[in-house]
Amino acid sequence: MKNKFITKDIVFLAILSAVLLLISSLIMPLVMFTNIYALRQLFSATIFALFSIIGLKKVPKLGALTIMGIFTGGVLLFLSPIMFFNQVLAALITEILIYIIFKSYESDRSKKFAATIYVPLTLPITLVVTAIMRDISIRGQIENIFFTVILIMGTLLLSYLGARLGQKIGDELKEAGKL
């Protein structure tokens, strides 16, 4: 498999990122102004996982998730620099893990793993970047540790379910010749 991106790949990832942001913009206003750690990720996990795996099914190349992270993060930069760093750093870390564990996106397991861990990886990044940018301690960002653990586990579960759903949708689209 060639790992060079062609214009068609980048355009597809840009359009998919735009649709992802559009659909998530319908849900995110519900939690946009909350300071409850991990609640935003919980709400966005399914959507991001679903679109991430569809993008990786169409463009199964290392760097594809990072490109999506840059496109989504670039738009989110206007809302908050923290969201930009969340998207880009989580995508980079995910792709490093994919390279270390799977070497590529050739297998469905690698795609599902990437889509599942992408949003949960934004959780520790949120803590660190927020601590740096807003001069707030990491412990100060977490009000109730028990509730936070539930939100983190829920984020991981919803990411996994979104990846599974996205994989099924992607398989159907491929079978129909639309992907």
C-alpha positions in Angstrom: 0.0 0.0 0.0 1.3 3.4 -0.9 1.5 5.9 1.9 1.6 9.0 -0.3 -1.4 11.2 -0.2 -3.0 12.4 -3.4 -5.2 15.4 -3.7 -8.3 13.2 -3.7 -7.4 11.8 -0.3 -6.9 15.2 1.3 -10.1 16.6 -0.2 -12.1 13.6 1.1 -10.6 14.0 4.6 -11.4 17.7 4.5 -15.0 17.2 3.5 -15.4 14.4 6.0 -13.9 16.7 8.7 -16.3 19.5 7.7 -19.3 17.1 8.0 -18.0 15.8 11.3 -17.8 19.4 12.6 -21.3 20.2 11.2 -22.9 17.2 12.9 -21.0 17.6 16.2 -22.1 21.3 16.2 -25.7 20.1 16.7 -24.7 18.3 19.9 -21.9 20.3 21.4 -23.9 23.4 22.4 -25.5 21.2 25.1 -22.1 20.9 26.9 -20.1 23.8 25.4 -20.2 26.0 28.5 -19.7 23.4 31.1 -16.6 23.0 33.1 -17.2 19.4 34.0 -14.1 17.6 33.0 -14.6 14.9 30.3 -18.3 15.7 29.6 -17.5 17.3 26.2 -15.5 14.2 25.2 -18.3 12.0 26.3 -20.8 13.8 24.1 -18.4 13.9 21.0 -16.9 10.4 21.3 -19.4 8.5 19.2 -19.5 11.0 16.3 -15.7 11.4 16.2 -15.1 7.7 16.3 -17.7 7.0 13.6 -16.3 9.6 11.2 -12.7 8.7 12.0 -13.1 5.1 11.0 -14.9 6.0 7.8 -12.0 8.3 6.9 -9.5 5.5 7.7 -11.5 3.0 5.6 -11.3 5.4 2.6 -7.8 6.6 3.2 -6.0 3.9 5.1 -2.7 5.7 5.3 -0.6 6.7 8.3 -1.2 10.5 8.6 -4.8 10.4 7.6 -6.1 10.8 11.1 -3.6 13.6 11.7 -4.9 15.4 8.6 -8.4 15.1 10.0 -7.2 16.3 13.3 -5.6 19.4 11.7 -8.8 20.2 9.7 -11.1 19.8 12.7 -8.6 21.4 15.0 -8.1 24.3 12.7 -11.7 25.2 12.8 -11.9 24.6 16.6 -8.9 26.9 17.1 -11.3 29.8 16.6 -13.3 28.6 19.6 -10.5 27.6 21.8 -6.7 26.9 21.4 -7.1 24.0 23.8 -9.5 22.2 21.4 -7.0 22.7 18.6 -4.2 21.1 20.6 -6.6 18.3 21.7 -7.4 17.3 18.1 -4.0 17.6 16.7 -2.0 16.0 19.6 -4.5 13.2 20.1 -4.4 12.4 16.3 -0.5 12.4 16.4 -0.4 10.2 19.5 -3.0 7.8 18.0 -1.0 7.5 14.8 2.3 6.9 16.7 0.5 4.1 18.6 -0.9 2.6 15.4 2.6 2.6 13.9 4.1 1.0 17.0 1.4 -1.6 17.4 0.1 -2.3 13.9 2.7 -0.6 11.5 -0.2 0.6 9.2 -4.0 0.9 8.8 -4.2 -2.3 6.7 -6.2 -4.3 9.2 -9.7 -3.4 10.4 -8.4 -3.9 14.0 -6.0 -1.0 13.5 -8.7 1.3 12.2 -11.1 0.4 15.0 -8.4 0.8 17.6 -7.5 4.3 16.2 -11.1 5.4 16.1 -11.7 4.1 19.6 -8.7 5.8 21.3 -8.7 9.1 19.4 -11.2 11.0 21.6 -10.2 9.4 24.9 -6.7 10.5 24.3 -7.9 14.1 24.3 -8.7 13.6 28.0 -5.1 13.7 29.4 -4.2 16.3 26.7 -7.0 18.5 28.0 -5.7 18.3 31.5 -2.1 19.2 30.6 -2.9 21.9 28.0 -5.5 23.5 30.2 -3.1 23.5 33.1 -0.5 25.2 31.0 -2.7 27.7 29.2 -5.0 28.7 32.0 -2.6 28.2 34.9 -4.9 25.8 36.6 -3.6 22.7 38.4 -4.6 19.3 37.0 -6.2 18.3 40.3 -8.1 21.6 40.3 -9.8 20.7 37.0 -11.4 17.5 38.4 -14.2 18.2 40.9 -15.5 14.7 41.6 -13.0 11.9 40.9 -15.8 9.2 41.0 -17.9 11.1 38.5 -14.8 11.8 36.3 -14.0 8.1 36.2 -17.5 7.3 35.0 -17.3 10.0 32.3 -13.9 8.7 31.1 -15.2 5.1 31.0 -18.3 6.3 29.2 -16.1 8.2 26.7 -14.1 5.0 26.0 -17.3 2.9 25.6 -19.0 5.4 23.3 -15.8 5.7 21.2 -15.7 2.0 20.8 -19.4 1.8 19.9 -19.0 4.7 17.4 -16.0 2.9 15.9 -18.0 -0.3 15.5 -21.0 1.5 14.0 -18.6 3.4 11.7 -17.0 0.2 10.6 -20.3 -1.3 9.7 -21.4 1.8 7.8 -18.0 2.0 6.1 -18.2 -1.7 5.1 -21.7 -1.1 3.6 -20.5 2.0 1.8 -17.5 0.1 0.4 -19.8 -2.8 -0.7 -22.1 -0.3 -2.4 -19.1 1.3 -4.2 -19.6 4.6 -2.5 -16.4 4.6 -0.4 
